[in-house]
Amino acid sequence: MGSVVALAIGGAAAGTGIGMVMNDPDSEAAGPVNAIAPQVNPRTITGEAFALAASGDCLNWTSSVRGQPTDIVSTTCEEPHRFEVADRIDLTEATPDDAYPEGQRRVDLAGELCAPAIDRFVGDRPLDPEGRFARALIPPSAEGWEAGDRSALCGIAAKELDGSSAEINQPFAVADQHRLWEPGTCIGINDQRTPTGKVECTEDHAFEVVANVDISGLFPEGEFPPEPADQTAISADACYNAAVEYMGDVEALRRTTLVPAQVMPISQLSWATGSRTVNCALMRVADPGPFAVLRGSVRDGVTIEGEAPVVPTTTEVPSPGDAPQPGTSDGGAGAAPAPAAPAGDAGGGAGADAGGGQGTQQGEVPVAGAEQPAAEDPGAGEIPNVFGVPGGGN
């Protein structure tokens, strides 16, 4: 009986205590009760995928606001993803003012704090700053930061020419660092008439990719790849033949009036890490340029500067060896400037909105330094060197 009475008394006391807390959270009884209440891990506020991500994991998302992904999900690295985790870091000491890292500050943190972690992660396969990948940093969401989370993910993000986020379906360890798109992809064009990122071919674009060409045995093997202009010349026949196959026959290609050419030269570092595949695309030089504005697929009524192609009356098809060459990489006569490639640092990598103000497009991850320079007029018939490797190939 004594034990029953004690239990009853204990239950009554506990009930009274809980009642007091419910009525007065600041009462003396509130402390013990609050201590056993579930505590929210602030890291999970950004999402479970962010909270659990570890080195070697891959993440994807479909939307972002001010450069911050809003719907991060975990995926395998063999599936489409935008970010591969190198390590998790603590931003506490790097943000003594406790200000949420946005814009250029996020870019700077990616370079200052993520570089060592990413260098350790990639090992003897260094990141090519002229290639398709960049260093990147994903901080917690603004809500997670407000709740006290100071962790951030350092990693590798695939990027478009304009620095926006791109998807890839291979882990970095085996992925080609040279920038490649699938045949049928159209690459957009900005106000400076330089290429941006993937768009629908029904939108304004600079060129349409027609093939991935393996240049093994075509380019001479050696420590360095050929110079950019030499790469274009050497691959001219292969790109011409690829364009004919893509269009169906020589006459269909002739009627587009567009030029088949290698899209981007392979850089020294991508060459050293095994890149031996290039894109060939159909494009047109413009004045002002460097690129003419195309709309519609080359297979389905492409227009050039808003007009249907004016097909030459002659049926002669120019020799692929006469394909226009890229401008000189030193900015000499006839050269158009290369886009300002981010120096490997995608500060918001997953995230930074370098402008710091506007919401980004779906899935976009702006990269520092991705703004395009004003274009110079290329020489007549010359493929603009917006893809050129600064300093050439050797």
C-alpha positions as CSV (number, residue, x, y, z in Angstrom):
1,M,0.0,0.0,0.0
2,G,2.8,2.4,0.8
3,S,4.3,2.0,-2.6
4,V,0.9,2.6,-4.2
5,V,0.5,5.8,-2.2
6,A,4.0,7.0,-3.0
7,L,3.3,6.4,-6.7
8,A,0.0,8.3,-6.5
9,I,1.7,11.2,-4.8
10,G,4.5,11.2,-7.2
11,G,2.1,11.2,-10.1
12,A,0.2,14.1,-8.6
13,A,3.4,16.0,-8.1
14,A,4.5,15.4,-11.6
15,G,1.2,16.5,-13.0
16,T,1.3,19.6,-10.9
17,G,4.8,20.4,-12.2
18,I,3.8,19.9,-15.9
19,G,0.8,22.0,-15.3
20,M,2.9,24.8,-13.8
21,V,5.2,24.7,-16.8
22,M,2.3,24.8,-19.3
23,N,0.8,27.8,-17.4
24,D,4.2,29.5,-16.7
25,P,7.2,28.4,-18.9
26,D,9.4,30.6,-16.7
27,S,8.5,28.8,-13.4
28,E,11.1,27.0,-11.4
29,A,9.6,23.7,-12.6
30,A,10.2,24.6,-16.2
31,G,13.9,24.0,-16.2
32,P,13.8,20.2,-15.6
33,V,11.0,19.7,-18.1
34,N,12.6,21.8,-20.8
35,A,15.8,19.9,-20.3
36,I,14.2,16.6,-21.4
37,A,12.3,18.2,-24.3
38,P,13.6,17.3,-27.8
39,Q,16.2,19.8,-29.0
40,V,16.2,20.9,-32.7
41,N,19.6,20.5,-34.4
42,P,20.0,23.9,-36.2
43,R,21.8,22.1,-39.0
44,T,18.6,20.2,-40.0
45,I,16.8,23.5,-40.6
46,T,18.6,23.8,-44.0
47,G,17.5,20.2,-44.7
48,E,18.4,16.6,-44.0
49,A,20.6,16.3,-47.0
50,F,22.7,19.3,-46.0
51,A,22.8,18.1,-42.3
52,L,24.0,14.6,-43.1
53,A,26.3,15.3,-46.1
54,A,29.9,14.0,-45.8
55,S,33.0,13.9,-47.9
56,G,32.3,12.1,-51.2
57,D,28.6,12.6,-51.1
58,C,26.8,14.3,-54.1
59,L,23.9,16.8,-53.9
60,N,21.5,18.3,-56.3
61,W,18.7,20.9,-56.3
62,T,16.3,22.5,-58.7
63,S,15.9,26.0,-57.3
64,S,17.8,28.7,-55.4
65,V,17.2,32.1,-54.0
66,R,20.0,34.7,-54.0
67,G,22.4,31.9,-54.9
68,Q,21.4,29.7,-52.0
69,P,19.9,26.3,-52.9
70,T,16.4,25.9,-51.4
71,D,15.7,22.2,-52.0
72,I,18.9,20.2,-51.6
73,V,18.6,16.5,-52.0
74,S,21.2,13.7,-51.7
75,T,21.9,11.6,-54.7
76,T,24.6,9.2,-56.0
77,C,27.5,10.7,-57.9
78,E,26.5,8.6,-61.0
79,E,23.2,10.4,-61.1
80,P,22.7,14.1,-62.1
81,H,24.1,16.3,-59.4
82,R,25.5,19.9,-59.0
83,F,27.8,19.5,-56.1
84,E,30.3,16.9,-54.7
85,V,31.2,17.3,-51.0
86,A,34.9,17.6,-50.1
87,D,34.5,18.4,-46.4
88,R,32.4,20.3,-43.9
89,I,34.0,23.4,-42.2
90,D,33.1,25.7,-39.4
91,L,32.6,29.4,-40.3
92,T,32.5,30.7,-36.7
93,E,36.0,32.2,-36.7
94,A,35.7,33.4,-40.3
95,T,32.6,35.4,-39.5
96,P,33.4,37.4,-36.3
97,D,30.7,39.9,-37.2
98,D,28.2,37.0,-37.3
99,A,26.9,38.3,-40.6
100,Y,25.4,35.7,-42.9
101,P,27.8,35.1,-45.8
102,E,26.3,36.3,-49.1
103,G,27.6,37.6,-52.4
104,Q,31.3,38.3,-52.7
105,R,31.9,37.3,-49.1
106,R,30.7,33.8,-49.9
107,V,33.0,33.8,-52.9
108,D,36.0,34.8,-50.8
109,L,35.2,32.2,-48.1
110,A,35.2,29.5,-50.8
111,G,38.7,30.5,-51.9
112,E,40.1,31.1,-48.4
113,L,38.6,28.2,-46.5
114,C,37.6,25.6,-49.0
115,A,40.7,25.5,-51.2
116,P,42.8,23.4,-48.7
117,A,39.9,21.0,-48.1
118,I,39.2,20.6,-51.9
119,D,42.9,20.2,-52.7
120,R,43.1,17.3,-50.2
121,F,40.0,15.8,-51.7
122,V,41.1,15.9,-55.3
123,G,44.6,14.6,-54.5
124,D,46.9,14.2,-57.5
125,R,44.1,15.2,-59.9
126,P,44.1,19.0,-59.5
127,L,41.1,21.2,-60.4
128,D,41.4,22.9,-63.8
129,P,40.4,26.5,-63.4
130,E,39.8,26.7,-67.2
131,G,37.6,23.6,-67.1
132,R,34.0,22.7,-66.2
133,F,34.5,22.6,-62.4
134,A,35.0,25.2,-59.7
135,R,35.5,25.3,-56.0
136,A,32.3,25.9,-54.2
137,L,30.8,26.5,-50.8
138,I,27.3,25.9,-49.4
139,P,26.5,27.6,-46.1
140,P,23.4,26.9,-44.1
141,S,20.2,28.6,-45.1
142,A,19.6,32.0,-43.6
143,E,17.1,30.4,-41.2
144,G,19.7,27.8,-40.2
145,W,22.3,30.5,-39.6
146,E,19.8,32.5,-37.5
147,A,19.3,29.3,-35.4
148,G,23.0,29.1,-34.8
149,D,24.3,26.7,-37.5
150,R,27.8,27.8,-38.6
151,S,28.7,24.7,-40.6
152,A,29.3,24.9,-44.4
153,L,30.0,22.4,-47.1
154,C,33.1,22.8,-49.3
155,G,33.1,20.9,-52.6
156,I,33.2,20.9,-56.3
157,A,30.5,22.3,-58.5
158,A,30.1,22.0,-62.3
159,K,29.5,25.3,-64.0
160,E,28.3,26.8,-67.3
161,L,30.3,29.4,-69.2
162,D,28.5,32.2,-67.4
163,G,29.2,30.6,-64.0
164,S,25.7,29.3,-63.4
165,S,25.2,25.8,-62.0
166,A,25.4,22.8,-64.3
167,E,24.5,19.1,-63.7
168,I,26.9,16.2,-64.2
169,N,26.5,12.5,-63.7
170,Q,30.0,11.3,-62.8
171,P,32.1,11.7,-59.7
172,F,34.9,14.2,-60.1
173,A,37.6,11.5,-59.9
174,V,36.6,10.1,-63.3
175,A,34.8,13.0,-65.0
176,D,36.3,14.8,-68.0
177,Q,37.4,18.3,-66.8
178,H,37.2,19.7,-70.3
179,R,33.8,21.3,-70.9
180,L,31.5,19.1,-72.9
181,W,27.8,19.2,-73.8
182,E,25.6,16.5,-75.4
183,P,24.8,16.7,-79.1
184,G,21.7,18.7,-79.6
185,T,22.5,21.1,-76.8
186,C,22.1,24.8,-77.5
187,I,24.2,27.4,-75.6
188,G,22.7,30.7,-74.9
189,I,24.0,34.1,-75.7
190,N,24.2,37.3,-73.7
191,D,24.1,41.0,-74.5
192,Q,27.8,41.0,-75.3
193,R,27.1,38.2,-77.8
194,T,29.2,35.6,-75.9
195,P,28.0,32.2,-74.8
196,T,26.3,31.6,-71.5
197,G,24.8,28.2,-70.5
198,K,22.3,25.6,-71.7
199,V,19.0,26.9,-73.1
200,E,16.2,25.5,-75.2
201,C,17.1,25.8,-78.9
202,T,13.9,27.8,-79.4
203,E,15.6,30.6,-77.4
204,D,18.4,32.9,-78.6
205,H,21.7,31.0,-78.6
206,A,25.3,31.2,-79.8
207,F,25.7,27.7,-81.2
208,E,24.3,24.2,-81.3
209,V,26.5,21.2,-80.4
210,V,26.5,18.5,-83.1
211,A,28.9,15.9,-81.8
212,N,31.4,14.8,-79.2
213,V,34.6,13.9,-81.1
214,D,37.4,11.7,-79.7
215,I,40.6,13.3,-80.8
216,S,42.8,10.4,-79.7
217,G,45.2,9.8,-82.6
218,L,44.1,13.1,-84.2
219,F,46.0,15.5,-81.9
220,P,49.6,14.6,-81.5
221,E,50.3,13.1,-78.1
222,G,52.7,15.0,-75.8
223,E,53.1,16.8,-72.6
224,F,51.0,19.7,-73.9
225,P,48.0,19.8,-76.3
226,P,48.3,21.8,-79.5
227,E,47.8,25.5,-79.5
228,P,44.1,26.5,-79.5
229,A,44.2,27.7,-83.2
230,D,46.0,24.5,-84.1
231,Q,43.4,22.4,-82.3
232,T,40.6,24.1,-84.4
233,A,42.5,23.5,-87.6
234,I,43.4,19.8,-86.8
235,S,39.8,19.0,-85.8
236,A,38.2,20.9,-88.8
237,D,37.7,17.8,-91.0
238,A,36.3,15.8,-88.0
239,C,33.9,18.6,-87.1
240,Y,32.8,19.0,-90.7
241,N,32.0,15.3,-91.1
242,A,30.2,15.3,-87.7
243,A,28.1,18.2,-88.8
244,V,27.2,16.5,-92.1
245,E,26.1,13.4,-90.1
246,Y,24.1,15.5,-87.7
247,M,22.3,17.3,-90.5
248,G,21.8,14.2,-92.6
249,D,23.7,15.2,-95.7
250,V,25.9,17.8,-97.2
251,E,23.1,19.8,-98.7
252,A,21.3,20.2,-95.4
253,L,24.5,21.5,-93.8
254,R,25.1,23.9,-96.7
255,R,21.6,25.4,-96.4
256,T,22.2,26.3,-92.8
257,T,25.1,28.6,-93.9
258,L,26.6,28.0,-90.5
259,V,30.2,27.0,-89.7
260,P,31.1,23.7,-88.1
261,A,34.0,24.0,-85.7
262,Q,35.5,22.8,-82.4
263,V,33.8,24.6,-79.6
264,M,36.6,24.9,-77.0
265,P,40.3,24.0,-76.9
266,I,41.5,21.5,-74.4
267,S,43.6,23.3,-71.8
268,Q,47.0,22.1,-70.5
269,L,45.6,20.8,-67.2
270,S,42.6,19.0,-68.7
271,W,44.9,17.4,-71.2
272,A,47.3,16.3,-68.4
273,T,44.3,14.7,-66.5
274,G,43.2,12.7,-69.6
275,S,40.8,14.8,-71.6
276,R,40.7,13.6,-75.2
277,T,37.1,14.5,-76.3
278,V,35.9,17.8,-77.8
279,N,32.6,19.3,-78.9
280,C,31.9,20.3,-82.4
281,A,29.1,22.8,-83.0
282,L,27.4,24.9,-85.7
283,M,27.8,28.7,-85.3
284,R,28.1,32.0,-87.2
285,V,30.5,35.0,-86.6
286,A,28.7,38.3,-86.6
287,D,29.5,42.0,-86.9
288,P,29.1,43.2,-84.2
289,G,30.1,40.0,-82.6
290,P,31.6,37.8,-81.7
291,F,28.6,35.5,-82.3
292,A,25.5,35.9,-84.3
293,V,22.2,35.3,-82.5
294,L,20.7,32.0,-83.6
295,R,17.1,30.8,-82.8
296,G,15.6,27.4,-83.5
297,S,17.5,24.1,-84.0
298,V,19.6,23.8,-87.1
299,R,17.5,20.7,-87.9
300,D,14.3,22.7,-87.7
301,G,14.4,26.1,-89.4
302,V,17.1,28.0,-87.6
303,T,17.1,31.7,-88.0
304,I,20.2,34.0,-87.9
305,E,19.8,37.4,-86.5
306,G,16.0,36.9,-86.8
307,E,16.2,36.0,-90.5
308,A,16.1,32.7,-92.4
309,P,19.5,31.7,-93.8
310,V,20.3,33.2,-97.2
311,V,21.5,30.1,-99.0
312,P,24.3,30.6,-101.5
313,T,23.3,30.0,-105.1
314,T,26.4,27.8,-105.7
315,T,26.2,24.2,-104.6
316,E,29.9,24.2,-103.8
317,V,30.6,23.2,-100.2
318,P,33.6,24.9,-98.6
319,S,36.4,22.5,-97.7
320,P,36.5,21.8,-94.0
321,G,40.1,22.8,-94.1
322,D,38.9,26.3,-94.9
323,A,36.9,26.5,-91.7
324,P,37.4,29.8,-89.8
325,Q,40.1,29.7,-87.2
326,P,39.9,31.0,-83.6
327,G,41.3,34.4,-82.9
328,T,44.8,34.7,-81.3
329,S,44.8,34.1,-77.6
330,D,46.9,37.2,-77.0
331,G,44.2,39.6,-78.1
332,G,45.9,40.3,-81.5
333,A,44.1,41.3,-84.6
334,G,40.9,39.6,-85.2
335,A,40.7,38.1,-81.7
336,A,37.7,38.3,-79.5
337,P,38.3,38.2,-75.8
338,A,37.9,35.0,-73.8
339,P,35.2,35.1,-71.2
340,A,36.4,36.0,-67.8
341,A,36.7,32.5,-66.4
342,P,36.3,32.2,-62.7
343,A,39.7,31.4,-61.2
344,G,38.4,28.1,-60.0
345,D,36.4,29.6,-57.1
346,A,32.7,29.2,-57.3
347,G,32.0,31.0,-54.1
348,G,28.5,30.3,-53.8
349,G,29.2,27.1,-55.4
350,A,26.5,26.4,-54.6
351,G,25.9,29.4,-54.1
352,A,27.1,32.8,-54.3
353,D,25.1,35.4,-56.0
354,A,28.0,37.7,-56.9
355,G,25.6,40.5,-57.4
356,G,24.2,39.9,-54.0
357,G,20.7,41.1,-54.9
358,Q,18.5,39.3,-57.3
359,G,17.0,35.8,-57.0
360,T,18.7,33.4,-59.4
361,Q,17.2,31.2,-62.1
362,Q,16.2,27.7,-61.4
363,G,19.1,25.7,-60.2
364,E,21.5,28.5,-60.8
365,V,24.8,28.9,-58.9
366,P,26.6,32.0,-60.1
367,V,30.4,31.9,-60.0
368,A,32.7,34.7,-59.2
369,G,34.2,36.5,-62.1
370,A,31.8,35.1,-64.6
371,E,30.8,38.4,-66.1
372,Q,31.5,38.6,-69.8
373,P,33.8,41.3,-71.1
374,A,32.7,43.6,-73.9
375,A,33.4,41.9,-77.2
376,E,35.8,43.1,-79.9
377,D,34.9,42.6,-83.5
378,P,36.6,39.5,-84.8
379,G,38.2,39.4,-88.2
380,A,36.0,38.5,-91.2
381,G,35.2,34.8,-91.3
382,E,37.1,34.1,-88.0
383,I,35.8,31.9,-85.2
384,P,35.9,34.2,-82.1
385,N,38.3,33.1,-79.4
386,V,35.8,33.3,-76.5
387,F,36.8,29.8,-75.7
388,G,40.5,30.4,-75.9
389,V,42.9,29.2,-73.3
390,P,44.8,32.3,-72.0
391,G,48.4,32.0,-72.9
392,G,47.9,29.3,-75.5
393,G,48.4,25.6,-75.2
394,N,52.0,25.3,-74.3
